[in-house]
């Protein structure tokens, strides 16, 4: 993983309460393993990982949970029962603090997000091709 904004991400993590920080560090490790070659950045004030200029996944700590974004309907459908029991809000899956971080599930979510981003990029005509017409 290209660690472009490592200091900013570490500063974000350092500001988190101990329980959230511990969970987020595990999440960060799982994301790094799932997205080798991704760039670590702060976007919208929270940690994110970017591939080929596109943010793939965001994560954040809160008072009672930590979250991954964007976990959209297609991602939820693809992972189905693996996500059962977790709370959702628009584009977000929430994981309770105090529970073990489901690192394999985090990796699956991240890989699905990366696949979806790659499919969108492939389907979108490149601006270079459009300009040459």
C-alpha positions as CSV (number, residue, x, y, z in Angstrom):
1,X,0.0,0.0,0.0
2,X,1.3,3.4,-0.9
3,X,1.1,5.3,2.4
4,X,0.8,8.9,1.1
5,X,-1.0,10.4,4.1
6,X,0.1,8.0,6.8
7,X,0.8,10.8,9.3
8,X,-2.7,12.2,8.8
9,X,-4.3,8.8,9.2
10,X,-2.2,8.1,12.3
11,X,-3.2,11.5,13.7
12,X,-6.9,10.6,13.1
13,X,-6.4,7.3,14.9
14,X,-4.6,8.9,17.8
15,X,-7.6,11.1,18.5
16,X,-9.9,8.2,18.8
17,X,-10.8,6.7,22.2
18,X,-8.7,3.6,23.0
19,X,-11.4,1.0,22.2
20,X,-12.2,2.7,18.8
21,X,-8.5,3.1,18.0
22,X,-7.8,-0.5,18.6
23,X,-10.6,-1.6,16.3
24,X,-9.7,0.9,13.6
25,X,-6.1,-0.2,13.6
26,X,-7.3,-3.8,12.9
27,X,-9.6,-2.4,10.2
28,X,-6.7,-0.5,8.7
29,X,-4.5,-3.6,8.6
30,X,-7.3,-5.7,7.0
31,X,-7.8,-3.0,4.4
32,X,-4.1,-2.7,3.6
33,X,-3.9,-6.5,3.1
34,X,-7.0,-6.5,0.9
35,X,-5.8,-3.5,-1.3
36,X,-2.1,-3.8,-1.8
37,X,-1.0,-0.8,-3.9
38,X,-3.7,1.5,-2.6
39,X,-3.0,5.0,-1.4
40,X,-3.9,5.8,2.1
41,X,-5.5,9.3,2.5
42,X,-7.8,11.4,4.6
43,X,-10.9,12.3,2.7
44,X,-14.0,14.0,4.1
45,X,-12.1,14.1,7.4
46,X,-11.8,10.3,7.8
47,X,-9.3,7.6,6.6
48,X,-9.8,6.3,3.1
49,X,-8.0,4.1,0.6
50,X,-7.7,5.1,-3.0
51,X,-6.8,3.1,-6.1
52,X,-6.1,4.8,-9.5
53,X,-7.3,8.1,-8.2
54,X,-10.6,6.8,-6.8
55,X,-11.5,6.3,-3.1
56,X,-12.5,2.7,-2.7
57,X,-13.3,2.6,1.0
58,X,-13.6,4.9,3.9
59,X,-13.7,4.0,7.6
60,X,-14.3,5.9,10.8
61,X,-14.7,5.5,14.5
62,X,-17.7,6.7,16.5
63,X,-18.8,6.6,20.1
64,X,-20.4,3.2,20.1
65,X,-19.3,1.7,16.7
66,X,-16.9,1.9,13.8
67,X,-18.1,2.1,10.2
68,X,-17.1,1.2,6.6
69,X,-18.4,3.3,3.7
70,X,-19.8,3.0,1.0
71,X,-21.5,-0.3,1.6
72,X,-24.2,0.1,-1.1
73,X,-27.1,-2.2,-1.9
74,X,-25.1,-4.2,-4.6
75,X,-22.3,-4.8,-2.1
76,X,-24.9,-5.9,0.6
77,X,-26.5,-8.2,-1.9
78,X,-23.2,-9.7,-2.9
79,X,-22.3,-10.5,0.7
80,X,-25.8,-11.4,1.9
81,X,-25.7,-13.5,5.0
82,X,-22.2,-12.4,6.0
83,X,-23.6,-9.0,6.8
84,X,-26.6,-10.3,8.8
85,X,-26.8,-8.9,12.2
86,X,-25.0,-5.6,11.5
87,X,-26.7,-2.2,11.5
88,X,-26.9,-0.2,8.3
89,X,-27.7,3.3,7.4
90,X,-27.5,4.8,3.9
91,X,-24.3,3.4,2.4
92,X,-22.8,2.5,5.8
93,X,-22.3,-0.6,7.8
94,X,-21.8,-0.2,11.5
95,X,-19.8,-2.6,13.6
96,X,-20.2,-2.4,17.4
97,X,-17.2,-1.4,19.5
98,X,-16.3,-4.1,22.0
99,X,-16.8,-6.9,19.5
100,X,-13.9,-8.6,17.6
101,X,-13.2,-6.9,14.3
102,X,-14.4,-9.3,11.5
103,X,-11.2,-8.9,9.5
104,X,-12.1,-11.4,6.8
105,X,-15.5,-9.7,6.3
106,X,-13.7,-6.3,6.1
107,X,-11.4,-7.7,3.4
108,X,-14.4,-9.2,1.5
109,X,-16.2,-5.8,1.6
110,X,-13.1,-4.0,0.4
111,X,-12.5,-6.4,-2.4
112,X,-16.1,-6.1,-3.5
113,X,-15.9,-2.3,-3.4
114,X,-12.7,-2.5,-5.5
115,X,-14.3,-4.8,-8.1
116,X,-17.3,-2.5,-8.3
117,X,-15.1,0.6,-8.8
118,X,-13.1,-1.2,-11.5
119,X,-16.3,-2.2,-13.3
120,X,-17.6,1.4,-13.2
121,X,-14.3,2.7,-14.5
122,X,-14.3,0.1,-17.3
123,X,-17.9,0.9,-18.3
124,X,-17.2,4.6,-18.4
125,X,-15.7,5.9,-21.6
126,X,-12.4,7.5,-21.0
127,X,-12.2,11.2,-21.5
128,X,-9.2,10.7,-23.8
129,X,-11.2,8.5,-26.1
130,X,-14.2,10.9,-26.0
131,X,-11.9,13.9,-26.8
132,X,-10.4,12.2,-29.8
133,X,-13.7,11.6,-31.6
